[in-house]
Amino acid sequence: MNKDEIIAELFDGMQDLDEERVMKAVAGAAGSGVTFDEAVNEGLALGIRKIGDRFESGELFLPHLVMAGDLMDAAVEKLSGVLSHQGEKASTSGTVVIGTVKDDIHEIGKNIVALMLRVSGFKVIDVGVDVPISDFINAAESNNARIIGTSALLTTTQFEQRRLVEQLESLGLRDKYKVLVGGGQVTEAWRQEIGADGYGKDANAAVRVAVELVKA
Ligand code: B12
């Protein structure tokens, strides 16, 4: 399969929750010319978003989301071994604390961002999912981090990203850290509204913005 066919297979296989098809495309990715970022962002991630849309419209149910999550995890894990990551290298090494905010257990996107930051030269402290703001700050303080990144996939949990900025301000720590936000419905407009420093629409953008933030 060539690059376009691999991307199409990853997309279709994911949106059909067809594990065999996805894994066959993953195995064929090496040597096809597809990059890790293209396979994830243009193939798998677009496919899993279709699953989300069909869940929202009532056509699919929670077990389908769970299956989609597991399939995405397995595919990304295998792809990361098969393909090399092509991204901007951070010239200054910096530590990033990253996690998914409280009451939110979505971790696939956060894991991809963490992986891409690592291969781009950052030290990454992944604090996991369903993480209270205080834990992000404690991890940043004890690891001498430069950036705190939060992922939020639910409209209801996005507000935790605002709370991080407020909490840092009230502790007198706002200038010490660059705050990076991302996840499903998060936008540049939201970043501006809450006064965060950077927004990444996908893992590539996350790395690019993180590199700029450590330079600043
Ligand atoms: C898989 C999935 C699940 C899985 C997650 C498994 C796992 N291990 O993570 C499970 C089954 C657990 C799940 C549960 C639920 N889910 Co869900 N889920 C999804 C789904 C289909 C895919 C999410 C995903 O992995 N996308 C792929 C990744 C690659 O994309 P991403 O997360 O956006 O990440 C990229 C960027 O956003 C960015 N990024 C991400 N994080 C960060 C962080 C930083 C710092 C930066 C810079 C960038 C960045 O880079 C990433 C890589 O490119 C989405 C649909 C969708 N449109 O996203 C629904 C979706 C997010 N879920 C939804 C809902 C409603 C739920 C549930 C409430 C369902 C229920 N009734 O129980 C629960 C909530 C559980 C909880 N408390 O968190 C809704 C949210 C609606 C809303 N606006 O609030 C969505 C949008 C589906 C829908 N259309 O209705 N879900």
Boltz pocket constraint, residues with backbone or C-beta under 6 A from the ligand:
constraints:
  - pocket:
      binder: B
      contacts: [[A, 41], [A, 45], [A, 48], [A, 49], [A, 51], [A, 52], [A, 53], [A, 55], [A, 56], [A, 62], [A, 65], [A, 66], [A, 68], [A, 69], [A, 70], [A, 72], [A, 98], [A, 99], [A, 103], [A, 104], [A, 105], [A, 106], [A, 107], [A, 108], [A, 109], [A, 110], [A, 112], [A, 113], [A, 149], [A, 150], [A, 151], [A, 152], [A, 153], [A, 154], [A, 155], [A, 156], [A, 180], [A, 181], [A, 182], [A, 183], [A, 184], [A, 185], [A, 198], [A, 199], [A, 200], [A, 201], [A, 202], [A, 203], [A, 204], [A, 205], [A, 206]]
      max_distance: 6.0
